[in-house]
Amino acid sequence: MDENHHIRFEKVYLDTYEQILGYAIRRCDCAQDAADVVAETFEIAWRRIEDLPAGDEARLWLYGVARNVLAGHRRGRLRHRSRHTTLDEDVVAFYAGTAQPDERLEFTQVADVFRRLSDDDRELLSLVAWEGLDAAEIARVLGCSRNAVRIRLHRARKRFAHRLAAADLTFTPTTRNAQISAGRPL
């Protein structure tokens, strides 16, 4: 890329950045998503600098690019949510299918509470309960210390237990549901 392209891109970037950022912020759920949209928009502009119109048309062209990036971003999030929901339903159906009829309702309720946990808490509890990993193995998966895993897991279990209690779901240690929700001890 020659120097003229570099200068032209820099000028367009400086002239339009705030407008494109505002456009993205007004359409995204969070500032991080907006920043990603803006970054990808200007990355496309950099790669397609020869297609970038001159003057005020550049701003409009960038709005179009940002619009397409947003659409792709939304499709990706919908695909992710769809896969996540399908997986959740499959897991609930699998475990509920192995339960006694009176336990099936409890599985559904527990799954609803589980889905409302943060991604980090769900991941930790899943690595223990569904994958059967211990603290050392989880530490390797997450790239942190075993002690950090123990602390995070303890907190995740407490948050899960509090939410179960808030949903009026209590279990005795002998029920299958308690074994699944608590995971094996580390």
MDTraj code that builds the backbone (N, CA, C; nanometers):
import mdtraj as md
import numpy as np

residues = "MET ASP GLU ASN HIS HIS ILE ARG PHE GLU LYS VAL TYR LEU ASP THR TYR GLU GLN ILE LEU GLY TYR ALA ILE ARG ARG CYS ASP CYS ALA GLN ASP ALA ALA ASP VAL VAL ALA GLU THR PHE GLU ILE ALA TRP ARG ARG ILE GLU ASP LEU PRO ALA GLY ASP GLU ALA ARG LEU TRP LEU TYR GLY VAL ALA ARG ASN VAL LEU ALA GLY HIS ARG ARG GLY ARG LEU ARG HIS ARG SER ARG HIS THR THR LEU ASP GLU ASP VAL VAL ALA PHE TYR ALA GLY THR ALA GLN PRO ASP GLU ARG LEU GLU PHE THR GLN VAL ALA ASP VAL PHE ARG ARG LEU SER ASP ASP ASP ARG GLU LEU LEU SER LEU VAL ALA TRP GLU GLY LEU ASP ALA ALA GLU ILE ALA ARG VAL LEU GLY CYS SER ARG ASN ALA VAL ARG ILE ARG LEU HIS ARG ALA ARG LYS ARG PHE ALA HIS ARG LEU ALA ALA ALA ASP LEU THR PHE THR PRO THR THR ARG ASN ALA GLN ILE SER ALA GLY ARG PRO LEU".split()
xyz = np.array([
    [0.0850, -0.1168, 0.0000],
    [0.0000, 0.0000, 0.0000],
    [0.0899, 0.1234, 0.0000],
    [0.0547, 0.2155, -0.0844],
    [0.1397, 0.3342, -0.0943],
    [0.1041, 0.4379, 0.0131],
    [0.1889, 0.5380, 0.0230],
    [0.1760, 0.6414, 0.1252],
    [0.0451, 0.7197, 0.1123],
    [-0.0002, 0.7439, -0.0110],
    [-0.1252, 0.8171, -0.0321],
    [-0.2450, 0.7429, 0.0280],
    [-0.2456, 0.6098, 0.0121],
    [-0.3530, 0.5296, 0.0709],
    [-0.3503, 0.5390, 0.2229],
    [-0.2329, 0.5347, 0.2775],
    [-0.2179, 0.5422, 0.4226],
    [-0.2697, 0.6770, 0.4747],
    [-0.2314, 0.7839, 0.4089],
    [-0.2747, 0.9187, 0.4489],
    [-0.4260, 0.9322, 0.4333],
    [-0.4770, 0.8813, 0.3242],
    [-0.6217, 0.8887, 0.2986],
    [-0.7000, 0.8119, 0.4053],
    [-0.6553, 0.6912, 0.4379],
    [-0.7226, 0.6119, 0.5401],
    [-0.7193, 0.6844, 0.6748],
    [-0.6030, 0.7359, 0.7105],
    [-0.5902, 0.8057, 0.8383],
    [-0.6867, 0.9244, 0.8458],
    [-0.6995, 0.9988, 0.7391],
    [-0.7909, 1.1139, 0.7370],
    [-0.9356, 1.0683, 0.7521],
    [-0.9743, 0.9670, 0.6776],
    [-1.1115, 0.9160, 0.6870],
    [-1.1370, 0.8623, 0.8280],
    [-1.0421, 0.7908, 0.8816],
    [-1.0551, 0.7366, 1.0172],
    [-1.0774, 0.8489, 1.1184],
    [-0.9910, 0.9499, 1.1150],
    [-1.0030, 1.0606, 1.2104],
    [-1.1323, 1.1396, 1.1911],
    [-1.1763, 1.1556, 1.0677],
    [-1.2975, 1.2328, 1.0384],
    [-1.4260, 1.1577, 1.0749],
    [-1.4239, 1.0248, 1.0727],
    [-1.5491, 0.9491, 1.0861],
    [-1.5566, 0.8581, 1.2079],
    [-1.4467, 0.8413, 1.2794],
    [-1.4439, 0.7449, 1.3896],
    [-1.5583, 0.7663, 1.4885],
    [-1.5757, 0.8878, 1.5380],
    [-1.6792, 0.9141, 1.6387],
    [-1.8191, 0.8847, 1.5853],
    [-1.8435, 0.9165, 1.4609],
    [-1.9751, 0.8911, 1.4026],
    [-2.0026, 0.7423, 1.3884],
    [-1.9035, 0.6686, 1.3429],
    [-1.9201, 0.5236, 1.3268],
    [-1.9322, 0.4578, 1.4641],
    [-1.8554, 0.5037, 1.5617],
    [-1.8665, 0.4501, 1.6972],
    [-2.0055, 0.4773, 1.7536],
    [-2.0558, 0.5991, 1.7377],
    [-2.1906, 0.6313, 1.7848],
    [-2.2953, 0.5423, 1.7199],
    [-2.2807, 0.5210, 1.5909],
    [-2.3713, 0.4329, 1.5166],
    [-2.3714, 0.2932, 1.5796],
    [-2.2540, 0.2405, 1.6054],
    [-2.2430, 0.1060, 1.6604],
    [-2.2950, 0.0998, 1.8039],
    [-2.2618, 0.1976, 1.8857],
    [-2.3055, 0.1974, 2.0260],
    [-2.4574, 0.1966, 2.0352],
    [-2.5229, 0.2713, 1.9495],
    [-2.6690, 0.2788, 1.9531],
    [-2.7353, 0.1488, 1.9087],
    [-2.6594, 0.0600, 1.8501],
    [-2.7168, -0.0632, 1.7974],
    [-2.6669, -0.1905, 1.8649],
    [-2.5701, -0.1779, 1.9529],
    [-2.5131, -0.2955, 2.0198],
    [-2.5605, -0.3030, 2.1645],
    [-2.5544, -0.4241, 2.2181],
    [-2.5946, -0.4461, 2.3563],
    [-2.4919, -0.3961, 2.4568],
    [-2.3662, -0.3894, 2.4168],
    [-2.2629, -0.3447, 2.5103],
    [-2.1517, -0.2722, 2.4342],
    [-2.0731, -0.1965, 2.5091],
    [-1.9660, -0.1164, 2.4489],
    [-1.8604, -0.2044, 2.3826],
    [-1.8335, -0.3209, 2.4383],
    [-1.7328, -0.4106, 2.3801],
    [-1.7754, -0.4566, 2.2410],
    [-1.9046, -0.4888, 2.2260],
    [-1.9542, -0.5297, 2.0943],
    [-1.9430, -0.4142, 1.9961],
    [-1.9767, -0.2937, 2.0418],
    [-1.9662, -0.1756, 1.9552],
    [-1.8213, -0.1541, 1.9116],
    [-1.7283, -0.1684, 2.0036],
    [-1.5861, -0.1521, 1.9701],
    [-1.5429, -0.2563, 1.8673],
    [-1.5916, -0.3792, 1.8820],
    [-1.5591, -0.4834, 1.7844],
    [-1.6140, -0.4488, 1.6463],
    [-1.7366, -0.3989, 1.6437],
    [-1.7990, -0.3617, 1.5156],
    [-1.7189, -0.2495, 1.4489],
    [-1.6805, -0.1486, 1.5260],
    [-1.6039, -0.0364, 1.4711],
    [-1.4680, -0.0848, 1.4201],
    [-1.4023, -0.1675, 1.4985],
    [-1.2714, -0.2186, 1.4572],
    [-1.2822, -0.2975, 1.3267],
    [-1.3831, -0.3830, 1.3174],
    [-1.3987, -0.4611, 1.1954],
    [-1.4366, -0.3719, 1.0774],
    [-1.5174, -0.2696, 1.1023],
    [-1.5559, -0.1769, 0.9957],
    [-1.4336, -0.1078, 0.9375],
    [-1.3462, -0.0567, 1.0247],
    [-1.2275, 0.0130, 0.9742],
    [-1.1244, -0.0843, 0.9181],
    [-1.1245, -0.2060, 0.9655],
    [-1.0349, -0.3067, 0.9082],
    [-1.0759, -0.3355, 0.7643],
    [-1.2069, -0.3439, 0.7408],
    [-1.2579, -0.3642, 0.6044],
    [-1.2238, -0.2430, 0.5181],
    [-1.2401, -0.1238, 0.5744],
    [-1.2058, -0.0017, 0.4995],
    [-1.0583, -0.0023, 0.4620],
    [-0.9734, -0.0470, 0.5514],
    [-0.8297, -0.0531, 0.5234],
    [-0.8008, -0.1506, 0.4092],
    [-0.8629, -0.2680, 0.4155],
    [-0.8411, -0.3678, 0.3103],
    [-0.8994, -0.3241, 0.1765],
    [-1.0073, -0.2476, 0.1804],
    [-1.0763, -0.2070, 0.0572],
    [-1.0589, -0.0576, 0.0320],
    [-0.9454, -0.0041, 0.0674],
    [-0.9194, 0.1397, 0.0564],
    [-0.9472, 0.1924, -0.0844],
    [-0.9261, 0.1102, -0.1844],
    [-0.9505, 0.1563, -0.3215],
    [-1.0995, 0.1700, -0.3515],
    [-1.1833, 0.0994, -0.2763],
    [-1.3285, 0.1101, -0.2937],
    [-1.3884, 0.2233, -0.2111],
    [-1.3112, 0.2760, -0.1180],
    [-1.3593, 0.3804, -0.0274],
    [-1.3816, 0.5098, -0.1039],
    [-1.5065, 0.5598, -0.1068],
    [-1.5345, 0.6835, -0.1807],
    [-1.4664, 0.8044, -0.1164],
    [-1.4622, 0.9111, -0.1905],
    [-1.4009, 1.0354, -0.1418],
    [-1.5051, 1.1204, -0.0696],
    [-1.4557, 1.2121, 0.0131],
    [-1.5404, 1.3113, 0.0792],
    [-1.6404, 1.2503, 0.1752],
    [-1.7570, 1.3159, 0.1832],
    [-1.8605, 1.2723, 0.2762],
    [-1.9179, 1.1362, 0.2394],
    [-1.9013, 1.0946, 0.1146],
    [-1.9473, 0.9630, 0.0722],
    [-1.8756, 0.8521, 0.1493],
    [-1.7542, 0.8789, 0.1948],
    [-1.6784, 0.7797, 0.2724],
    [-1.7532, 0.7452, 0.4010],
    [-1.8070, 0.8472, 0.4658],
    [-1.8818, 0.8247, 0.5907],
    [-2.0029, 0.7367, 0.5639],
    [-2.0753, 0.7633, 0.4577],
    [-2.1933, 0.6843, 0.4240],
    [-2.1555, 0.5410, 0.3885],
    [-2.0455, 0.5278, 0.3149],
    [-1.9960, 0.3954, 0.2797],
    [-1.9611, 0.3177, 0.4072],
    [-1.8972, 0.3857, 0.5031],
    [-1.8615, 0.3219, 0.6297],
    [-1.9860, 0.2828, 0.7098],
    [-2.0911, 0.3659, 0.7043],
    [-2.2166, 0.3272, 0.7694],
    [-2.2697, 0.1972, 0.7092],
    [-2.2618, 0.1864, 0.5776],
    [-2.3059, 0.0629, 0.5118],
    [-2.2227, -0.0570, 0.5537],
    [-2.0931, -0.0363, 0.5602],
    [-2.0056, -0.1456, 0.6056],
    [-2.0392, -0.1823, 0.7503],
    [-2.0543, -0.0806, 0.8360],
    [-2.0876, -0.1059, 0.9764],
    [-2.2209, -0.1793, 0.9884],
    [-2.3151, -0.1422, 0.9050],
    [-2.4458, -0.2087, 0.9062],
    [-2.4311, -0.3572, 0.8739],
    [-2.3507, -0.3878, 0.7720],
    [-2.3262, -0.5274, 0.7357],
    [-2.2509, -0.6021, 0.8458],
    [-2.1544, -0.5355, 0.9064],
    [-2.0796, -0.5977, 1.0161],
    [-2.1740, -0.6270, 1.1327],
    [-2.2607, -0.5312, 1.1650],
    [-2.3598, -0.5522, 1.2716],
    [-2.4510, -0.6700, 1.2407],
    [-2.4957, -0.6791, 1.1175],
    [-2.5828, -0.7900, 1.0781],
    [-2.5106, -0.9232, 1.0969],
    [-2.3848, -0.9284, 1.0553],
    [-2.3061, -1.0504, 1.0750],
    [-2.2852, -1.0808, 1.2225],
    [-2.2604, -0.9770, 1.2985],
    [-2.2421, -0.9929, 1.4431],
    [-2.3691, -1.0491, 1.5067],
    [-2.4834, -0.9944, 1.4690],
    [-2.6114, -1.0421, 1.5243],
    [-2.6394, -1.1856, 1.4827],
    [-2.6123, -1.2189, 1.3570],
    [-2.6322, -1.3571, 1.3124],
    [-2.5444, -1.4522, 1.3924],
    [-2.4209, -1.4112, 1.4165],
    [-2.3307, -1.4951, 1.4951],
    [-2.3808, -1.5153, 1.6367],
    [-2.4305, -1.4096, 1.6981],
    [-2.4848, -1.4212, 1.8339],
    [-2.6091, -1.5091, 1.8355],
    [-2.6940, -1.4949, 1.7349],
    [-2.8138, -1.5795, 1.7276],
    [-2.7770, -1.7257, 1.7085],
    [-2.6776, -1.7523, 1.6230],
    [-2.6311, -1.8903, 1.6044],
    [-2.5774, -1.9459, 1.7349],
    [-2.4984, -1.8626, 1.8042],
    [-2.4412, -1.9058, 1.9316],
    [-2.5521, -1.9361, 2.0323],
    [-2.6487, -1.8455, 2.0439],
    [-2.7599, -1.8678, 2.1376],
    [-2.8400, -1.9905, 2.0985],
    [-2.8625, -2.0079, 1.9702],
    [-2.9391, -2.1222, 1.9221],
    [-2.8676, -2.2524, 1.9559],
    [-2.7372, -2.2582, 1.9297],
    [-2.6600, -2.3792, 1.9631],
    [-2.6609, -2.4023, 2.1129],
    [-2.6450, -2.2940, 2.1894],
    [-2.6411, -2.3047, 2.3350],
    [-2.7749, -2.3541, 2.3876],
    [-2.8852, -2.2979, 2.3359],
    [-3.0185, -2.3389, 2.3792],
    [-3.0438, -2.4839, 2.3419],
    [-3.0065, -2.5219, 2.2210],
    [-3.0246, -2.6600, 2.1772],
    [-2.9442, -2.7541, 2.2649],
    [-2.8200, -2.7198, 2.2950],
    [-2.7376, -2.8027, 2.3813],
    [-2.7995, -2.8137, 2.5200],
    [-2.8438, -2.7015, 2.5759],
    [-2.9086, -2.7035, 2.7066],
    [-3.0302, -2.7961, 2.7049],
    [-3.1123, -2.7832, 2.6008],
    [-3.2318, -2.8669, 2.5905],
    [-3.1939, -3.0137, 2.5773],
    [-3.0904, -3.0426, 2.4979],
    [-3.0458, -3.1811, 2.4820],
    [-2.9960, -3.2395, 2.6135],
    [-2.9190, -3.1610, 2.6875],
    [-2.8657, -3.2089, 2.8158],
    [-2.9796, -3.2305, 2.9142],
    [-3.0703, -3.1350, 2.9220],
    [-3.1847, -3.1499, 3.0124],
    [-3.2663, -3.2726, 2.9733],
    [-3.2920, -3.2886, 2.8438],
    [-3.3699, -3.4034, 2.7977],
    [-3.2994, -3.5343, 2.8307],
    [-3.1680, -3.5385, 2.8129],
    [-3.0924, -3.6599, 2.8437],
    [-3.1038, -3.6953, 2.9917],
    [-3.0742, -3.5986, 3.0780],
    [-3.0794, -3.6260, 3.2209],
    [-3.2218, -3.6432, 3.2703],
    [-3.3143, -3.5673, 3.2165],
    [-3.4538, -3.5821, 3.2572],
    [-3.5074, -3.7176, 3.2135],
    [-3.4633, -3.7651, 3.0976],
    [-3.5080, -3.8956, 3.0497],
    [-3.4624, -4.0090, 3.1387],
    [-3.3546, -3.9916, 3.2110],
    [-3.3061, -4.0961, 3.3004],
    [-3.3647, -4.0843, 3.4394],
    [-3.4395, -3.9769, 3.4643],
    [-3.4961, -3.9536, 3.5971],
    [-3.6338, -4.0173, 3.6097],
    [-3.6745, -4.0330, 3.7320],
    [-3.8105, -4.0775, 3.7616],
    [-3.9056, -3.9647, 3.7215],
    [-4.0300, -3.9960, 3.6872],
    [-4.1233, -3.8915, 3.6431],
    [-4.1355, -3.7731, 3.7396],
    [-4.1339, -3.7988, 3.8694],
    [-4.1483, -3.6878, 3.9648],
    [-4.0218, -3.6028, 3.9739],
    [-3.9075, -3.6548, 3.9266],
    [-3.7833, -3.5778, 3.9278],
    [-3.7678, -3.4920, 3.8022],
    [-3.8425, -3.5226, 3.6954],
    [-3.8250, -3.4525, 3.5682],
    [-3.8535, -3.3034, 3.5800],
    [-3.9564, -3.2669, 3.6543],
    [-3.9869, -3.1264, 3.6746],
    [-3.8714, -3.0573, 3.7460],
    [-3.8126, -3.1252, 3.8457],
    [-3.6997, -3.0682, 3.9175],
    [-3.5811, -3.0460, 3.8246],
    [-3.5561, -3.1393, 3.7331],
    [-3.4461, -3.1230, 3.6377],
    [-3.4667, -2.9979, 3.5539],
    [-3.5875, -2.9779, 3.5065],
    [-3.6176, -2.8603, 3.4256],
    [-3.5961, -2.7334, 3.5060],
    [-3.6403, -2.7320, 3.6301],
    [-3.6237, -2.6142, 3.7147],
    [-3.4765, -2.5889, 3.7445],
    [-3.4019, -2.6940, 3.7730],
    [-3.2589, -2.6800, 3.7996],
    [-3.1886, -2.6277, 3.6741],
    [-3.2271, -2.6803, 3.5573],
    [-3.1664, -2.6347, 3.4319],
    [-3.1940, -2.4866, 3.4088],
    [-3.3141, -2.4407, 3.4418],
    [-3.3461, -2.2983, 3.4274],
    [-3.2570, -2.2134, 3.5169],
    [-3.2378, -2.2558, 3.6406],
    [-3.1506, -2.1826, 3.7332],
    [-3.0074, -2.1861, 3.6811],
    [-2.9643, -2.3019, 3.6343],
    [-2.8285, -2.3177, 3.5825],
    [-2.8033, -2.2237, 3.4650],
    [-2.9001, -2.2129, 3.3744],
    [-2.8853, -2.1262, 3.2571],
    [-2.8705, -1.9797, 3.2953],
    [-2.9245, -1.9402, 3.4095],
    [-2.9163, -1.8007, 3.4521],
    [-2.7851, -1.7668, 3.5216],
    [-2.6996, -1.8665, 3.5457],
    [-2.5673, -1.8391, 3.6023],
    [-2.4812, -1.7709, 3.4961],
    [-2.3737, -1.7082, 3.5395],
    [-2.2809, -1.6473, 3.4441],
    [-2.2148, -1.7573, 3.3607],
    [-2.1636, -1.7186, 3.2447],
    [-2.0934, -1.8152, 3.1592],
    [-1.9789, -1.8827, 3.2343],
    [-1.9043, -1.8038, 3.3128],
    [-1.7903, -1.8590, 3.3872],
    [-1.8350, -1.9618, 3.4893],
    [-1.9420, -1.9312, 3.5625],
    [-1.9920, -2.0264, 3.6627],
    [-2.0427, -2.1540, 3.5966],
    [-2.1188, -2.1392, 3.4888],
    [-2.1688, -2.2579, 3.4175],
    [-2.0533, -2.3435, 3.3672],
    [-1.9501, -2.2769, 3.3131],
    [-1.8355, -2.3516, 3.2605],
    [-1.7667, -2.4313, 3.3713],
    [-1.7411, -2.3664, 3.4839],
    [-1.6754, -2.4364, 3.5953],
    [-1.7580, -2.5552, 3.6435],
    [-1.8852, -2.5317, 3.6704],
    [-1.9709, -2.6392, 3.7208],
    [-1.9858, -2.7512, 3.6182],
    [-1.9901, -2.7158, 3.4916],
    [-2.0005, -2.8173, 3.3866],
    [-1.8733, -2.8998, 3.3758],
    [-1.7584, -2.8336, 3.3875],
    [-1.6319, -2.9082, 3.3807],
    [-1.6225, -3.0111, 3.4923],
    [-1.6793, -2.9800, 3.6075],
    [-1.6783, -3.0746, 3.7190],
    [-1.7858, -3.1812, 3.7004],
    [-1.9104, -3.1360, 3.6858],
    [-2.0230, -3.2297, 3.6866],
    [-2.0341, -3.3106, 3.5575],
    [-2.0170, -3.2479, 3.4435],
    [-2.0393, -3.3179, 3.3180],
    [-1.9134, -3.3766, 3.2584],
    [-1.8020, -3.3074, 3.2744],
    [-1.6778, -3.3582, 3.2172],
    [-1.5986, -3.4410, 3.3171],
    [-1.6324, -3.4296, 3.4456],
    [-1.5654, -3.5081, 3.5480],
    [-1.4218, -3.4663, 3.5744],
    [-1.3885, -3.3401, 3.5505],
    [-1.2514, -3.2935, 3.5705],
    [-1.2287, -3.2543, 3.7159],
    [-1.1051, -3.2715, 3.7613],
    [-1.0699, -3.2259, 3.8961],
    [-1.0049, -3.0878, 3.8859],
    [-0.9695, -3.0316, 4.0006],
    [-0.9168, -2.8942, 4.0043],
    [-0.7904, -2.8794, 3.9201],
    [-0.7013, -2.9757, 3.9242],
    [-0.5773, -2.9665, 3.8471],
    [-0.6063, -2.9676, 3.6964],
    [-0.6995, -3.0523, 3.6558],
    [-0.7345, -3.0595, 3.5138],
    [-0.8035, -2.9306, 3.4676],
    [-0.8936, -2.8794, 3.5506],
    [-0.9621, -2.7544, 3.5170],
    [-0.8611, -2.6406, 3.5091],
    [-0.7642, -2.6405, 3.6003],
    [-0.6612, -2.5366, 3.5986],
    [-0.5864, -2.5366, 3.4654],
    [-0.5575, -2.6540, 3.4129],
    [-0.4900, -2.6620, 3.2831],
    [-0.5807, -2.6134, 3.1704],
    [-0.7091, -2.6487, 3.1775],
    [-0.8037, -2.6050, 3.0748],
    [-0.8164, -2.4533, 3.0745],
    [-0.8269, -2.3944, 3.1932],
    [-0.8494, -2.2507, 3.2045],
    [-0.7213, -2.1685, 3.2073],
    [-0.6073, -2.2343, 3.2221],
    [-0.4805, -2.1622, 3.2258],
    [-0.4612, -2.0811, 3.3519],
    [-0.5005, -2.1388, 3.4652],
    [-0.4822, -2.0702, 3.5935],
    [-0.4369, -2.1726, 3.6969],
    [-0.4182, -2.1281, 3.8194],
    [-0.3694, -2.2194, 3.9235],
    [-0.4822, -2.3064, 3.9774],
    [-0.4426, -2.4168, 4.0368],
    [-0.5397, -2.5070, 4.0994],
    [-0.6124, -2.4351, 4.2123],
    [-0.5392, -2.3546, 4.2874],
    [-0.6010, -2.2801, 4.3973],
    [-0.7066, -2.1824, 4.3442],
    [-0.6769, -2.1163, 4.2335],
    [-0.7743, -2.0249, 4.1739],
    [-0.8997, -2.1008, 4.1326],
    [-0.8818, -2.2200, 4.0775],
    [-0.9968, -2.3024, 4.0390],
    [-1.0794, -2.3376, 4.1614],
    [-1.0145, -2.3790, 4.2684],
    [-1.0881, -2.4151, 4.3905],
    [-1.1691, -2.2977, 4.4437],
    [-1.1090, -2.1801, 4.4446],
    [-1.1788, -2.0603, 4.4942],
    [-1.2967, -2.0278, 4.4026],
    [-1.2722, -2.0255, 4.2716],
    [-1.3796, -1.9924, 4.1762],
    [-1.4917, -2.0954, 4.1815],
    [-1.4538, -2.2221, 4.1934],
    [-1.5537, -2.3282, 4.1989],
    [-1.6365, -2.3177, 4.3273],
    [-1.5702, -2.2902, 4.4376],
    [-1.6414, -2.2721, 4.5649],
    [-1.7439, -2.1596, 4.5513],
    [-1.7023, -2.0489, 4.4938],
    [-1.7927, -1.9341, 4.4760],
    [-1.9057, -1.9664, 4.3783],
    [-1.8736, -2.0375, 4.2707],
    [-1.9761, -2.0746, 4.1728],
    [-2.0791, -2.1665, 4.2365],
    [-2.0328, -2.2620, 4.3151],
    [-2.1255, -2.3521, 4.3843],
    [-2.2143, -2.2755, 4.4815],
    [-2.1554, -2.1798, 4.5521],
    [-2.2352, -2.0992, 4.6454],
    [-2.3410, -2.0184, 4.5704],
    [-2.3022, -1.9567, 4.4601],
    [-2.3997, -1.8790, 4.3825],
    [-2.5103, -1.9692, 4.3286],
    [-2.4727, -2.0873, 4.2827],
    [-2.5719, -2.1825, 4.2317],
    [-2.6659, -2.2254, 4.3440],
    [-2.6095, -2.2567, 4.4590],
    [-2.6911, -2.2984, 4.5733],
    [-2.7868, -2.1869, 4.6162],
    [-2.7384, -2.0636, 4.6182],
    [-2.8248, -1.9506, 4.6556],
    [-2.9384, -1.9335, 4.5559],
    [-2.9068, -1.9487, 4.4295],
    [-3.0122, -1.9338, 4.3276],
    [-3.1112, -2.0487, 4.3330],
    [-3.0613, -2.1689, 4.3625],
    [-3.1532, -2.2820, 4.3796],
    [-3.2458, -2.2575, 4.4984],
    [-3.1880, -2.2088, 4.6076],
    [-3.2691, -2.1793, 4.7254],
    [-3.3706, -2.0696, 4.6959],
    [-3.3290, -1.9673, 4.6225],
    [-3.4207, -1.8585, 4.5864],
    [-3.5352, -1.9092, 4.4993],
    [-3.5090, -2.0137, 4.4205],
    [-3.6121, -2.0743, 4.3363],
    [-3.6901, -2.1805, 4.4127],
    [-3.6615, -2.1906, 4.5437],
    [-3.7267, -2.2874, 4.6326],
    [-3.6993, -2.4309, 4.5898],
    [-3.5773, -2.4548, 4.5442],
    [-3.5330, -2.5893, 4.5082],
    [-3.4284, -2.6333, 4.6087],
    [-3.4637, -2.7287, 4.6904],
    [-3.3685, -2.7815, 4.7877],
    [-3.3568, -2.9314, 4.7672],
    [-3.2398, -2.9826, 4.7951],
    [-3.2134, -3.1240, 4.7720],
    [-3.1475, -3.1848, 4.8940],
    [-3.1751, -3.3105, 4.9117],
    [-3.1014, -3.3842, 5.0137],
    [-2.9811, -3.4464, 4.9461],
    [-2.8746, -3.4724, 5.0217],
    [-2.7532, -3.5268, 4.9595],
    [-2.7725, -3.6603, 4.8904],
    [-2.8822, -3.7304, 4.9169],
    [-2.9007, -3.8618, 4.8562],
    [-2.9721, -3.8569, 4.7218],
    [-3.0259, -3.7426, 4.6850],
    [-3.0983, -3.7382, 4.5574],
    [-3.0020, -3.7277, 4.4413],
    [-3.0446, -3.7813, 4.3325],
    [-2.9652, -3.7764, 4.2093],
    [-2.9418, -3.6313, 4.1680],
    [-3.0426, -3.5465, 4.1850],
    [-3.0295, -3.4057, 4.1457],
    [-2.9186, -3.3364, 4.2233],
    [-2.9068, -3.3641, 4.3517],
    [-2.8016, -3.3005, 4.4321],
    [-2.6650, -3.3438, 4.3831],
    [-2.6524, -3.4696, 4.3437],
    [-2.5241, -3.5176, 4.2944],
    [-2.4872, -3.4481, 4.1651],
    [-2.5846, -3.4276, 4.0786],
    [-2.5584, -3.3628, 3.9507],
    [-2.5260, -3.2144, 3.9729],
    [-2.6067, -3.1466, 4.0571],
    [-2.5876, -3.0021, 4.0737],
    [-2.4615, -2.9682, 4.1509],
    [-2.4218, -3.0536, 4.2433],
    [-2.3047, -3.0228, 4.3246],
    [-2.1755, -3.0669, 4.2589],
    [-2.1829, -3.1645, 4.1695],
    [-2.0587, -3.2158, 4.1108],
    [-1.9837, -3.2975, 4.2142],
    [-1.8765, -3.3588, 4.1743],
    [-1.8003, -3.4370, 4.2710],
    [-1.7044, -3.3456, 4.3447],
    [-1.6715, -3.3786, 4.4676],
    [-1.5809, -3.2924, 4.5450],
    [-1.4416, -3.2923, 4.4853],
    [-1.3774, -3.1767, 4.4981],
    [-1.2387, -3.1660, 4.4512],
    [-1.1514, -3.1873, 4.5705],
])
top = md.Topology()
chain = top.add_chain()
for i, resn in enumerate(residues, 1):
    res = top.add_residue(resn, chain, resSeq=i)
    for name in ("N", "CA", "C"):
        top.add_atom(name, md.element.get_by_symbol(name[0]), res)
traj = md.Trajectory(xyz[None], top)
